[in-house]
């Protein structure tokens, strides 16, 4: 298997919780997630996600019988992202390795990490601290990504 081409340092993997909080009802993370997504769009920061994120969106909204909302959030997520990566057998095998070495990681999170690695992406836009146990992942909380957060902004290549 060949190594993935390294991506520019400004590419982020977009986790489900960011779009779900942004699209959801009132919550302390709703506005920071909305602001983070707006910043990514305005600054043209490349975002990728994987098919599992889309499945999570469909699962949640159909489980609460909100199919119209599922369609809107699904389409918005696809439109926000430059790429939606598939889940391969190699990704699931890597997820298994991650789960065996990081007991705190959930299977979904492990799949996301594996697809990030396959795509050559290290940065993750997520409110989920469970990812912090994985050394290959640089998680950026939406509250730190959004303008006015008081934290350093992600480095964006203006070329």
Secondary structure, DSSP 8 states (H G I E B T S, - for coil): --------TT-EEE-HHHHHHHHSSS-TTHHHHHHHHHHHHHTT--EEEEHHHHHHHHHHHHHTT-HHHHHHHHHHHHHH-SEEE---HHHHHHHHHHHHH-TT--HHHHHHHHHHHHHT--EEE-S-GGGGG-TT-EEE-HHHHSTTSSS--------
